[in-house]
Structures are given as structure tokens and as C-alpha cells.
Amino acid sequence: MSKISTLFRIIKKKDDLIAPLGANGFFNWMSDEQYLKLLYKATMHKRLNLENPTTFNEKLQWLKIHDHNPEYTGWVDKIEAKKKIAKILGERYVVPTLDQWANAKDISFDNLPEQVVLKCNHDQGSVMIIDDIKSISRDHIIKYYSSRLSRNPYPGTREYPYKYIKPFVFAEKYLEKSIIDYKFYCFNGEPRFLYCGQGLTADHSLKIDFYDTNWKRMPFYRTDYMRLGNIPKPKCLEEMIEISKLLAKDVPFVRIDLFEVDGQVYFSEFTLCPASGFMPFVPEEYDHVVGEWLDLSSFRG
């Protein structure tokens, strides 16, 4: 392939380059507003309206710029969030942390149980659910988490709460292999719907579907994940709804991520900006429908 044809191929796919370049700090010189408009156009293939945002995704981008509550850093830090949940709900809702390390080379493999969960506190998608710690290359784990620890999500997404998190890799108690996550989308403290997910983004096994709080499937889905299909209503649904209301109180929007094992509900994490505000709705009109539930008036006077 000639240099000229290679150049035209790159130019033709320039939109695909924006996100990886942003993640590597190439656009750090841009303001949040400039960069988010560029990234939104490249990702969603339409203009980002920040002057009068109406869709769910537009409003999440608006909140990235205007809602810099310093408390949010402790919410999205998975280690710090556990401390918050222990105080509000109690220790039984928190998965025990076994150890944590600022450097992946310091992971104390010999002190870990055979079955363990590893993840980072400062990012998304870095979870390893390990059935046999001896069956996985230590070098692979060290290399993987060294890479994750060296990257901060903020330059690529401009999600302010992640900017100042001190990164760690930490080990959690292993509870179950195939856990279903229940993630509640809460608007001004009220859970309106949830997504049920099973699998991991890291190995592309994640499947999801949306339900309302009465356990009826929502009339929209996402194109970037396979669909999970009909699953039984969890026995602890009402408890999870009440937990979500309590944790989402006085917040314009937050997703409360929970799961259950043997009837016990556990907290997973706070998510302030699902899909970083680039969530593909099908049908697309539901981006507007869901956007109507997100009220920005408390910020705009």
C-alpha cells in the first residue's frame, strides 16, 4: 500500500482516531467543551448541543462541564466508595477488600486465595474474576495492571471525578463466577429503570437488557452489547430499589450498581456518567425520552 493511499485511509477513518488520541492526552490543550464537542461528533455522528441539551447523552456531557462536586471523586473511587457504603448501609453490603497495591509489581500473589477478584479502583473494565490464581501467569497480571494503573480516564472522557483519584489495584473476596448486575438509573433520587448485565466488558462477554422497576422490559436497547434476554425478577428487587433511592438522594443523576448472591445484596459502584455519555439508544428517540427525566434546573437557576 502506497503512502498516499495509507494517508487517505487514515483521513477517511479520522473519527475512529479521536477517542484513542484523547485517551493518550493528545487533546489536553483543548477545553472540556471543545474536546467533548469533537468527541461527540466523532462518536455519535451529530452535533453536541450544550446550549440547550435535551437528550440523556447531551445532558451527561453538560454535567461533565458544570457539575464538579469534589465529593464525587470519593464516589467513583471504588475503594473509597466502599467506606461510604459501609457507613450508610452497613458492612454486610460491602464485598471485603483483601489487599491493595499502588504498584502491580507489589501484588502479593502468595497471600491471595485460590479464587479471587482483581480490579482497579480508578477505571472501568479492569476486572479479573480468577478461579485459580495459580493457573494464570503472574507476569501477565503484572503487565496488565501496570498498564491500567498508568492510565487515567479523565483525558479521554473529561469525567472530572476521575481526574484526581490515586490509582490502586486491589483484591476482593470471590463470591460467585456468573453474577448478574442490577444497575439502577436514578434521576433526582428516583430509580426510573435499570439494566441487568452478565459477563465482562474485558472479554467481550457482557450481555445486557433494560427493565423498569416493575420488571417490564424497556422499549429500547443498546447496539454495542448483545442482549441478555428475559431473566427472572430478583427476589430482592424492592430492597435494591430502596437502596438506590437512599444512595441517589439529592443527586441530579447517578447510576447505582448492585448485585446479589444467595439473596444478599452487595454494592458494586457509583456510576455518574454511563457509557461516558455516549450511550447508543435503539430506537434513537429514547435518548430524548430518557433525557426528559434528567432535570438540570438546579444548576441553571
C-alpha positions as CSV (number, residue, x, y, z in Angstrom):
1,M,0.0,0.0,0.0
2,S,1.4,3.4,-1.0
3,K,2.0,6.2,1.5
4,I,-0.7,8.3,-0.3
5,S,-3.4,5.6,-0.1
6,T,-2.4,5.0,3.6
7,L,-2.8,8.7,4.3
8,F,-6.3,8.8,2.6
9,R,-7.3,5.7,4.6
10,I,-6.3,7.4,7.9
11,I,-8.2,10.6,6.9
12,K,-11.3,8.6,5.9
13,K,-11.3,7.0,9.4
14,K,-10.3,10.1,11.3
15,D,-13.4,9.8,13.6
16,D,-12.1,6.5,14.9
17,L,-8.9,8.2,16.0
18,I,-10.4,10.9,18.2
19,A,-11.1,8.7,21.2
20,P,-7.7,6.9,21.3
21,L,-5.8,10.1,20.7
22,G,-7.8,11.8,23.5
23,A,-7.2,8.9,25.9
24,N,-3.5,9.4,25.3
25,G,-3.6,13.1,26.1
26,F,-3.3,14.4,22.5
27,F,-6.1,16.9,23.1
28,N,-5.2,18.0,26.6
29,W,-4.7,21.6,25.3
30,M,-8.4,21.8,24.4
31,S,-11.1,23.0,26.9
32,D,-13.6,20.4,28.1
33,E,-16.3,21.9,25.9
34,Q,-14.1,22.0,22.8
35,Y,-12.9,18.4,23.3
36,L,-16.4,17.0,24.1
37,K,-17.9,18.6,21.1
38,L,-15.2,17.0,18.9
39,L,-15.5,13.6,20.6
40,Y,-19.3,13.6,20.5
41,K,-19.3,14.4,16.8
42,A,-16.8,11.6,16.1
43,T,-18.7,9.1,18.3
44,M,-22.4,9.9,17.9
45,H,-22.1,11.4,14.4
46,K,-24.1,14.5,15.3
47,R,-23.5,17.9,16.8
48,L,-23.4,18.2,20.6
49,N,-25.9,20.8,21.8
50,L,-24.5,22.2,25.1
51,E,-26.5,25.5,24.9
52,N,-29.9,23.7,25.2
53,P,-29.2,20.0,25.9
54,T,-32.3,17.8,25.5
55,T,-31.1,14.2,25.2
56,F,-29.8,12.0,28.0
57,N,-26.3,11.9,26.4
58,E,-26.2,15.6,25.8
59,K,-27.2,16.3,29.4
60,L,-24.5,14.0,30.7
61,Q,-21.9,15.9,28.7
62,W,-23.3,19.1,30.1
63,L,-22.9,17.8,33.6
64,K,-19.3,16.8,32.9
65,I,-18.6,20.5,32.4
66,H,-20.8,22.1,35.0
67,D,-21.0,19.6,37.9
68,H,-17.6,19.4,39.6
69,N,-18.7,18.4,43.0
70,P,-15.5,17.4,44.8
71,E,-17.3,14.7,46.7
72,Y,-17.7,12.7,43.5
73,T,-14.1,11.7,43.4
74,G,-14.7,9.6,46.6
75,W,-17.8,8.1,44.9
76,V,-16.2,6.8,41.8
77,D,-13.0,5.6,43.6
78,K,-14.1,2.0,44.2
79,I,-12.1,1.7,47.4
80,E,-13.3,4.9,49.0
81,A,-16.9,4.2,47.9
82,K,-16.9,1.0,50.0
83,K,-16.2,3.1,53.1
84,K,-19.1,5.4,52.2
85,I,-21.4,2.4,51.8
86,A,-20.3,0.7,55.0
87,K,-21.3,3.9,56.9
88,I,-24.6,4.3,55.2
89,L,-25.8,0.7,54.7
90,G,-23.5,-1.4,56.9
91,E,-20.6,-3.7,56.3
92,R,-22.7,-6.6,55.0
93,Y,-23.4,-4.7,51.8
94,V,-19.7,-4.4,51.0
95,V,-17.6,-7.0,49.4
96,P,-14.5,-7.4,51.6
97,T,-11.2,-6.0,50.2
98,L,-8.3,-8.4,50.8
99,D,-5.4,-6.1,49.9
100,Q,-4.4,-3.2,47.6
101,W,-1.3,-2.1,45.8
102,A,-0.2,1.1,44.2
103,N,2.3,-0.8,42.0
104,A,1.3,-4.0,40.2
105,K,4.7,-5.5,40.9
106,D,3.9,-5.5,44.6
107,I,0.9,-7.8,44.2
108,S,1.3,-10.4,47.0
109,F,0.3,-13.5,44.9
110,D,1.4,-15.9,47.6
111,N,-1.0,-14.4,50.1
112,L,-4.1,-14.4,47.8
113,P,-6.7,-17.2,48.0
114,E,-7.1,-19.6,45.0
115,Q,-10.2,-17.8,43.9
116,V,-10.1,-14.0,43.9
117,V,-11.3,-10.9,42.1
118,L,-8.8,-8.3,41.0
119,K,-9.7,-4.8,39.7
120,C,-8.6,-1.2,39.7
121,N,-10.2,1.5,41.8
122,H,-10.0,4.3,39.2
123,D,-11.3,2.9,35.9
124,Q,-13.9,0.7,34.2
125,G,-13.5,-2.7,32.7
126,S,-10.3,-3.9,34.5
127,V,-12.0,-6.7,36.4
128,M,-10.4,-10.2,36.5
129,I,-12.5,-13.0,38.1
130,I,-10.0,-15.6,38.8
131,D,-11.0,-19.2,39.6
132,D,-7.4,-20.5,40.1
133,I,-4.7,-17.9,40.8
134,K,-2.0,-20.5,40.1
135,S,-3.3,-21.1,36.6
136,I,-2.7,-17.5,35.4
137,S,0.7,-16.1,34.5
138,R,1.8,-13.7,37.2
139,D,3.8,-11.8,34.6
140,H,0.5,-11.4,32.6
141,I,-1.3,-10.0,35.6
142,I,1.5,-7.6,36.5
143,K,1.8,-6.3,32.9
144,Y,-1.9,-5.9,32.6
145,Y,-2.4,-3.9,35.8
146,S,0.8,-1.9,35.3
147,S,-0.8,-0.7,32.1
148,R,-4.1,0.1,33.8
149,L,-2.5,1.9,36.7
150,S,-0.6,4.2,34.3
151,R,-3.7,5.5,32.7
152,N,-6.3,8.0,34.0
153,P,-9.7,8.0,32.3
154,Y,-10.0,11.8,32.5
155,P,-8.1,12.9,29.4
156,G,-10.2,10.7,27.2
157,T,-13.7,11.3,28.7
158,R,-13.3,14.5,30.7
159,E,-15.2,13.0,33.6
160,Y,-13.9,15.3,36.3
161,P,-14.3,12.9,39.3
162,Y,-11.6,10.6,37.9
163,K,-9.0,13.3,37.5
164,Y,-7.5,13.2,41.0
165,I,-8.0,9.5,42.0
166,K,-4.9,7.8,43.3
167,P,-4.8,4.5,41.4
168,F,-4.6,1.1,43.0
169,V,-5.1,-2.4,42.0
170,F,-7.0,-4.3,44.7
171,A,-8.2,-7.8,45.5
172,E,-11.7,-8.6,46.6
173,K,-13.3,-11.7,48.1
174,Y,-14.5,-14.1,45.3
175,L,-18.3,-14.6,45.7
176,E,-19.6,-16.2,42.5
177,K,-18.5,-16.7,38.9
178,S,-21.6,-15.7,36.9
179,I,-23.1,-12.7,38.7
180,I,-25.9,-10.7,37.3
181,D,-25.5,-7.0,37.9
182,Y,-28.5,-4.7,38.5
183,K,-27.7,-1.1,37.7
184,F,-30.3,1.5,38.6
185,Y,-30.6,4.7,36.7
186,C,-31.7,7.3,39.3
187,F,-32.9,10.8,38.4
188,N,-33.1,13.3,41.2
189,G,-33.1,10.4,43.7
190,E,-35.7,8.3,41.9
191,P,-34.8,5.0,40.2
192,R,-36.6,5.0,36.8
193,F,-35.2,1.9,35.2
194,L,-32.2,-0.5,35.4
195,Y,-30.1,-2.6,33.3
196,C,-29.3,-6.2,34.0
197,G,-25.9,-7.4,32.8
198,Q,-24.0,-10.6,32.9
199,G,-20.4,-11.1,31.8
200,L,-17.4,-8.7,31.4
201,T,-16.5,-5.9,29.1
202,A,-12.9,-7.0,29.3
203,D,-13.5,-10.3,27.5
204,H,-16.5,-9.0,25.4
205,S,-18.8,-11.5,27.1
206,L,-21.2,-8.8,28.6
207,K,-24.9,-9.1,27.7
208,I,-27.4,-6.6,28.9
209,D,-31.1,-5.7,28.8
210,F,-33.2,-2.9,30.3
211,Y,-36.1,-3.2,32.7
212,D,-38.3,-0.8,34.5
213,T,-38.8,-1.0,38.3
214,N,-41.9,-3.2,37.8
215,W,-39.8,-5.7,35.9
216,K,-41.1,-4.9,32.4
217,R,-38.6,-4.8,29.6
218,M,-37.9,-1.2,28.5
219,P,-38.7,-0.4,24.8
220,F,-35.1,0.3,23.9
221,Y,-31.7,-1.5,23.9
222,R,-28.1,-0.8,23.1
223,T,-26.3,-1.9,19.9
224,D,-22.8,-2.2,21.5
225,Y,-23.7,-5.2,23.6
226,M,-25.5,-8.5,23.0
227,R,-28.9,-8.7,24.6
228,L,-29.4,-10.8,27.8
229,G,-33.0,-11.7,27.1
230,N,-35.7,-12.4,29.7
231,I,-34.5,-13.2,33.1
232,P,-36.4,-13.9,36.3
233,K,-37.3,-11.0,38.6
234,P,-34.9,-10.9,41.5
235,K,-36.5,-11.6,44.9
236,C,-34.6,-8.7,46.4
237,L,-35.7,-6.2,43.7
238,E,-37.6,-4.0,46.2
239,E,-34.7,-3.9,48.6
240,M,-32.4,-2.8,45.7
241,I,-34.8,-0.1,44.7
242,E,-34.9,1.3,48.3
243,I,-31.1,1.2,48.5
244,S,-30.9,3.0,45.2
245,K,-33.2,5.8,46.4
246,L,-31.2,6.2,49.6
247,L,-27.8,6.4,47.8
248,A,-29.1,8.6,45.0
249,K,-30.7,11.2,47.2
250,D,-30.1,14.9,46.3
251,V,-28.1,13.9,43.1
252,P,-29.4,15.0,39.6
253,F,-28.3,11.7,38.2
254,V,-26.3,8.7,39.3
255,R,-26.4,5.0,38.4
256,I,-26.4,2.8,41.5
257,D,-24.7,-0.6,40.6
258,L,-25.7,-3.5,42.7
259,F,-25.7,-7.3,42.6
260,E,-26.9,-10.2,44.8
261,V,-25.5,-13.5,45.8
262,D,-27.6,-16.1,47.6
263,G,-30.2,-13.4,48.4
264,Q,-27.7,-10.9,49.8
265,V,-27.5,-7.6,48.1
266,Y,-24.0,-6.1,47.5
267,F,-22.9,-2.7,46.4
268,S,-20.8,-2.6,43.3
269,E,-20.1,1.1,42.4
270,F,-21.5,4.6,41.7
271,T,-21.6,5.5,38.0
272,L,-22.1,9.2,37.4
273,C,-21.8,9.1,33.6
274,P,-22.9,5.7,32.0
275,A,-21.0,5.0,28.8
276,S,-19.3,8.4,29.4
277,G,-22.4,10.0,27.8
278,F,-22.2,8.1,24.5
279,M,-24.9,5.5,25.1
280,P,-26.4,4.3,21.8
281,F,-30.2,4.1,22.2
282,V,-32.2,2.0,19.8
283,P,-34.7,3.4,18.9
284,E,-32.8,6.6,19.0
285,E,-35.9,8.6,20.1
286,Y,-35.4,7.2,23.6
287,D,-32.3,9.3,24.1
288,H,-34.8,12.2,24.2
289,V,-37.4,10.3,26.3
290,V,-34.8,9.5,29.0
291,G,-33.3,12.9,28.7
292,E,-36.6,14.5,29.8
293,W,-36.1,12.8,33.2
294,L,-32.8,14.5,33.9
295,D,-33.5,17.9,35.3
296,L,-30.7,20.4,35.1
297,S,-32.7,23.4,36.6
298,S,-30.9,23.3,39.9
299,F,-27.7,24.2,38.1
300,R,-29.2,26.7,35.7
301,G,-31.3,28.8,38.1
